[in-house]
């Protein structure tokens, strides 16, 4: 098998790069013998054809351009390490797949896995939490605080146990006194800072959606306190949480709500925290980037490294 490396920035277009506009991508391609790589230096543009289809995804290359011609059942993989931009203060892909530690790709914060188990995720591997004593603990670090006062928390969540039987709200991402992103016993999502909180409500309830992956996100604007909750890229609730994100000295937890020992039951994947209020389109784009990974009957892709170009 031949291996080649390319760096490129995608233009706005169809197919793969509709998920990754405005990013630079450092990719590593595993190329089988039947994969043709054709330099097109004159146009500095390439086309990716999937299973003989005629629709093209144009890729603007930094140094050269390639034309990838795929025959049926062809597989091209791009291996990924992180999804990070300047606004990201923490990102745990949870793609280690083994061991007892997980690493934040933005600032290197290490999480200690405590009784959570590795499982298949929405992208690569994920962690499975038993709802009793499983969690990930990340020691406090100043990089886990939003210097801007703004916040966006995103995570893929698959609730496998009936929240109505939990001892309390199951923490997805929790930092005492700073921010709380949880699934309540009633099956709804809620975001809290100290005593102030906002629940998702509306037409979404995990009680009716067990054993299915959902992309969850919350945004908080520090100045106005405006808070928005999204599920699968769609706005579900907006309101205000009248508190400020304080720089506390407590650990950050994944799968656990520390003020009451409340544990999450299910799977969590792709945890990301940003010190900015992401727009609805930006949240939907992040969700779609992950959905583009290893989809059936399409070109399997595992994104290697997404860095904001600016």
SULKA-V658641 format. One record per residue. D_FIRST is the distance of its C-alpha to the first C-alpha in whole Angstrom. Layout:
BEGIN
d_first=D_FIRST
d_first=D_FIRST
END
This chain:
BEGIN
d_first=0
d_first=4
d_first=7
d_first=10
d_first=14
d_first=17
d_first=20
d_first=22
d_first=26
d_first=26
d_first=29
d_first=31
d_first=30
d_first=29
d_first=26
d_first=24
d_first=26
d_first=29
d_first=28
d_first=27
d_first=30
d_first=31
d_first=28
d_first=26
d_first=22
d_first=20
d_first=16
d_first=13
d_first=10
d_first=7
d_first=6
d_first=5
d_first=7
d_first=10
d_first=10
d_first=13
d_first=13
d_first=17
d_first=19
d_first=23
d_first=24
d_first=28
d_first=28
d_first=26
d_first=25
d_first=22
d_first=22
d_first=20
d_first=20
d_first=20
d_first=20
d_first=22
d_first=24
d_first=26
d_first=27
d_first=25
d_first=25
d_first=25
d_first=24
d_first=25
d_first=23
d_first=25
d_first=23
d_first=21
d_first=21
d_first=18
d_first=18
d_first=16
d_first=16
d_first=16
d_first=16
d_first=18
d_first=16
d_first=13
d_first=12
d_first=12
d_first=12
d_first=14
d_first=15
d_first=19
d_first=22
d_first=25
d_first=27
d_first=30
d_first=32
d_first=36
d_first=37
d_first=35
d_first=37
d_first=35
d_first=32
d_first=30
d_first=27
d_first=28
d_first=24
d_first=24
d_first=24
d_first=26
d_first=29
d_first=32
d_first=32
d_first=30
d_first=30
d_first=31
d_first=29
d_first=32
d_first=34
d_first=33
d_first=35
d_first=34
d_first=35
d_first=36
d_first=35
d_first=39
d_first=38
d_first=36
d_first=33
d_first=29
d_first=28
d_first=26
d_first=27
d_first=27
d_first=24
d_first=22
d_first=25
d_first=29
d_first=32
d_first=34
d_first=38
d_first=40
d_first=43
d_first=45
d_first=44
d_first=40
d_first=40
d_first=38
d_first=40
d_first=39
d_first=42
d_first=44
d_first=43
d_first=44
d_first=41
d_first=41
d_first=44
d_first=45
d_first=46
d_first=47
d_first=49
d_first=46
d_first=44
d_first=41
d_first=39
d_first=37
d_first=35
d_first=33
d_first=36
d_first=36
d_first=40
d_first=40
d_first=43
d_first=46
d_first=47
d_first=51
d_first=51
d_first=49
d_first=52
d_first=51
d_first=49
d_first=45
d_first=44
d_first=40
d_first=41
d_first=44
d_first=46
d_first=49
d_first=52
d_first=49
d_first=47
d_first=46
d_first=44
d_first=45
d_first=45
d_first=49
d_first=50
d_first=52
d_first=48
d_first=48
d_first=46
d_first=48
d_first=48
d_first=50
d_first=52
d_first=54
d_first=57
d_first=56
d_first=53
d_first=52
d_first=51
d_first=49
d_first=51
d_first=51
d_first=49
d_first=46
d_first=47
d_first=44
d_first=47
d_first=46
d_first=42
d_first=41
d_first=37
d_first=36
d_first=34
d_first=36
d_first=35
d_first=38
d_first=40
d_first=43
d_first=44
d_first=47
d_first=49
d_first=51
d_first=54
d_first=55
d_first=53
d_first=52
d_first=49
d_first=47
d_first=45
d_first=42
d_first=41
d_first=37
d_first=38
d_first=42
d_first=45
d_first=47
d_first=49
d_first=51
d_first=54
d_first=55
d_first=54
d_first=57
d_first=56
d_first=53
d_first=50
d_first=52
d_first=50
d_first=50
d_first=49
d_first=48
d_first=44
d_first=42
d_first=41
d_first=39
d_first=40
d_first=43
d_first=47
d_first=48
d_first=52
d_first=53
d_first=50
d_first=48
d_first=45
d_first=42
d_first=41
d_first=38
d_first=34
d_first=34
d_first=31
d_first=30
d_first=33
d_first=34
d_first=37
d_first=38
d_first=42
d_first=42
d_first=43
d_first=40
d_first=41
d_first=41
d_first=38
d_first=36
d_first=36
d_first=35
d_first=32
d_first=31
d_first=32
d_first=30
d_first=27
d_first=26
d_first=27
d_first=24
d_first=22
d_first=20
d_first=23
d_first=23
d_first=22
d_first=21
d_first=18
d_first=17
d_first=17
d_first=18
d_first=20
d_first=19
d_first=22
d_first=25
d_first=28
d_first=31
d_first=31
d_first=35
END
